[in-house]
Amino acid sequence: MRRRPVGLVPFEAMEKGSHKNQNTRLCFLASLSAFFWILLLYFHFVVLGRGTTVVEESVQSGPVRFQSPLVNVESVPARVTDARVEEKQPHTDARVEEVVKPVKKPAAESVVNYPFMRALRTVENKSDPCGGRYIYVHNLPSRFNEDMLKECKSLSLWTNMCKFTSNEGLGPPLENVEGVFENTGWYATNQFAVDVIFNNRMKQYECLTNDSSIAAAIFVPFYAGFDIARYLWGYNISRRDAASLDLVDWLMKRPEWGIMGGKDHFLVAGRITWDFRRLSDEESDWGNKLLFLPAARNMSMLVVESSPWNANDFGIPYPTYFHPAMDEEVFVWQDRMRNLERKWLFSFAGAPRPGNPKSIRGQIIDQCRKSNVCKLLECDFGESKCHSPSSIMQMFQSSLFCLQPQGDSYTRRSAFDSMLAGCIPVFFHPGSAYTQYTWHLPKNYTTYSVFIPEDDIRKRNISIEERLSQIPPEQVKIMRETVINLIPRLIYADPRSKLETLKDAFDVAVQAVIDKVTRLRRNIIQGRTEYDNFVEENSWKYDLLEEGQREVGAHEWDPFFSKPKDEQRDQSTEAAKNSWKNEQRNQS
């Protein structure tokens, strides 16, 4: 057998295995290449893709968070600028850059989450007829309201007020014996009964809510006027102040108070402001100090006569004798006032003020007596006709102009009775109407009234008859129509029903309070104030500003309000005493 040479064995083995090894290496390289590409694709689509998604999600969520108005005041700075947003966001690609850009807009800055934000957002809900109009009413203990009515005999020193608090505060119905009124809707209403009338009207308000967080304003149903009326005569200051201090203490413990510190609260008092502005703690000083209490200064108090030098009270109309239950009653009355024959050029119902040397009432009465075109109804004590609603309204209905000088204080119920009769009022002091009832009367007073400055009568002895006779008949007709059109907003509708299309004095006042609180809330959010360099002693001027005006300056009525404030307040509180005494005796 032939033997192979030993040296040939390895060579022959390599020959035989070389083809097989080459195939193995090719497979290894192909596998390695495939693994590399798989790893590359995995890294690109999974790892990088996930990172991009995280960046995009964080950037996309960023602007939404910063634009939200609900930002926690304690955990987030009041203003988050776009610079901070850009520092925290990784700029990985063009898509991220595009998402960040909107954050640079000022609108993307955060807004502090104030407790009243939810209430403000209701304004934007156009499908809600009550959006921005909700009122929350405090459920006060009965000692602040209903208990006073149970003790109605104690509400006045001279008058049994029980009959005047009947019929939801309207008083007993008036009989239409002489045909002066209509057969329904007329009541012997006491001029100080607004507390209970307003509260009962509030019970019929269409947008009441039990959720204070959506309330545009918060009503405090405290009978402030009835409270002080009980203790004006013969009681010490501790007794006079007791209920006011009790009320403030109760309110400040409520969570609703903390929303704005009481600046969204309002209450009503059917009396003049001076009954609530006692200047000292002297026992002989008049009234209580409700409106001087620090907490009460934040609230809005609606009174039948406000102070020209203070910012926390607002004038609302005195109640008249007319309280319609439906729109048609108002329309019928307005048409009747348009068609009346008025035989007197002007008229005056009132009494002289011999104890007040600055009063022009005596001169007005003298001029009226000497005139053939003036109707005079003297209201001295014992003159029963002057205290008769029928006699007063009959005189106003037969007059073109009705004189309304100051009484014991700036204002008179008579002004509203005369306008209800379609009679054009003649005022002698701007504090009698123009600076008082800016919510209810046009700011352009020449459209509905005549103004004759007191000094024209007091010092110059100007003839009232001559002044009024100079007004063209066509202008008189236009002015009278304006007065008649104002009637709905000067009366309080029957609280037991509701007008359908007309807004009465209650509706106008509530909307004005809502507007006031809403403006304040928006100004707080914007970090601004409503007026520049506000001076409270010029409060009467701010009420006359047009929308958008932020500053006051010199005014033609400055001489009427320019006396030292303390002197005027002393006179006003003395006038309040006389007013209370005179009006209460007139009711007896």
Order of alpha helices (4+ residues) and beta strands (2+ residues): alpha-alpha-alpha-alpha-alpha-beta-alpha-alpha-beta-beta-alpha-alpha-alpha-beta-beta-beta-alpha-beta-alpha-beta-alpha-beta-alpha-beta-beta-alpha-alpha-alpha-alpha-alpha-alpha-alpha
